[in-house]
Amino acid sequence: LPLVVLVASAGLVLAQLTPTAPSPGDSFVAGGACTIDWKPDQSNQWTNVTIYLMSGSNDNMTRVSTVSSGLDGTDTSLSPYSWTCPSVHPYSAIYFYQFTNGDDEQASAWTTRFTIASPDGDSEPPEHDTQSNGDAIPWGTGDVVSEGRTS
């Protein structure tokens, strides 16, 4: 019986879509193509994937925008995935993606932080240099800029 439990547990570990890009140092221009890459789920469990553009600290992640929903995370033809980068505030290296499978946010997967730059390629440093636990992971809080916004 313990062997059965161990095998079942190992199967649960493998049941995950694995984000591979973007990576630190990657930069995308608002209005241009943003690409996302992942290793598909091999267990056939991630069949209702939603990708969110996120910002914030590791302790307080906030949704900036929904990139896509209803994706089949087992379909190898979907990665890399391309979408149009939104205009955001601030233009900075504070953005990352969160992948969820249906309503199961406990089993989410994330990319590392990357930059969304202005249409001219400009960006500013993240507001914070470290996480609350001292990890050297810069962060800030961003949002999508609506038409007519001046700041």
Salt bridges, closest charged atoms under 4 A:
GLU105 OE2 - ARG63 NH2 2.52
GLU127 OE2 - HIS128 NE2 3.59
ASP143 OD1 - ARG149 NH1 3.20
